[in-house]
Amino acid sequence: MTYEYVPSGVCSRKYTFEIEDNIVKSCKIEGGCPGNLLGISRIIVGMPIDDIVEDFKGVKCGNKDTSCPDQIATALEKFKDHGNN
């Protein structure tokens, strides 16, 4: 299933996930810090949603209240909260 999420409070503009059986099969991130986000998107491929949320939830970027990893966790929580598991 394809799931798109528009993050808030960060430089990235959009996340597009392919998710199957609660496993992230692919992740495309538009905008933000290209090298870091490309690395993050590669790291989470093949991981269960719950593990990603556990690792990324609450990560801050500088003095911001959130970060791209935190927004990825938020996106995946919303995916699950809407019965997509």
Secondary structure, 3 states (H helix, E strand, C coil): CEEEECCCCCCEEEEEEEEECCEEEEEEEEECCHHHHHHHHHHHCCCEHHHHHHHHCCCCCCCCCCCHHHHHHHHHHHHHHCCCC
